[in-house]
Amino acid sequence: MIQRQIILDTETTGLYADGGDRLVEFAGLEMVNRQMTDKNLHLYVHPERDMPEEAARVHGLTIEVLEGKNAPPFAEVGRQIADFLRGAELIIHNAKFDVGFLNMEFRRMGLPTVEELGCTVTDTLAMAREMFPGQKASLDALCNRFSVDRSKRVLHGALIDCELLGEVYLAMTRRQFDLMGAVAEEKMETKPVAHTETKRSGKLKVIRADENELAEHGQYLDGLGESCIWRKTQMPSENGGTDA
């Protein structure tokens, strides 16, 4: 069975899930066998609290904007999000942040955490830091590195960030996927070959010339006359012939 992968991102009122901040946007794009499917989930969520100005400057979501979108509180959509994530591999950039907020919101509702839903998590930030040590590992930096067009990303947004992250993740894992595919193909196509071993002795087999061949060779040398170097350097052999 091929596991579902979900490219995931959230936007929030701030940085601290355990300090009163709340989730305000969720996006998840499903991918199966490295192909995006049509099973996606994108929701705006009312935080049931104020929106700090610094957060609104990042994602552009003020309370007025959320109310204009008729954004429901998390309690109305939390189960929908949990069901969507259940059993999938989550591909997240800086996963600790997003998982922390999702788990906080799930606990408020008495729902299972990401881990309890049977999800595994792949953090592309950690992957990038391992692949490119000492280099910038932000989503913007990775888009530049892999030539992913981010011109539509005017503000941070869960949906646009998921779309960019999906392209970045495929680029980051393309070599690994190609290698795995090549190995699988080789295993399918390669058939065992029977090898036979030939035992070799350490001695060379010498085939000596017979009388007729020696006679013909002598006639050839006679035709060369006195200039024949072979005649001058030949040494008598034990059997009366000549060895060179």
Buried (B, 14 or more C-beta within 10 A) or exposed (E): EEEBBBBBBBBBBBEEBEEEBBBBBBBBBBBEEEEBEEEBBEBBBBBEEEBEEEBBEBBEBBBEBBEEBEBBEBBEBBEEBBEBBBEBEBBBBBBEBBBBBBBBBBEEEEBBBBEEBEBEBBBBBBBBBEEBEEEEBEBEBBBEBBEBEBEEBEEBBBBBBBBBBBBBBBBBBEEEEEEEEEEEEEEEEEEEEEEEEEEEEEEEEEEEEEEEEEEEEEEEBEEEEEEBEEBEEBEEEEEEEBEE
